Amino acid sequence: ELENQLAAKSKTLDELKQSLASNGSAEQTPEAPSLRIAELCEMKDSIVNQVGQLKASMQSILEQWRAYDEIYAEVSLMTTRYLYCIDQCKPSGEEASLEALKKQVKILQ
């Protein structure tokens, strides 16, 4: 959106420069408007560069968030699996006798 706004402002600035140039050939114009337009062009170029840097930075941040989301999903899945395994490995209220452990081994297998 910001790039679109800059493009519109650039077009307006170009039209203003052309208008000033066509008026300048017909009659002598003061130096102030042309200096101001040059200053505006420099400001626009600076803003375009800043927007480019911001866009690159945002792309980098977006890639980092994507990587974070993927890793988070993987860790969450692993945590769920481990919790399930721990839950399955608990003795079922019985004392840890040899028979209870054998029964638990069969369940796990």
Helices and strands as residue ranges (DSSP letters): H 2-26, H 31-89, H 98-108
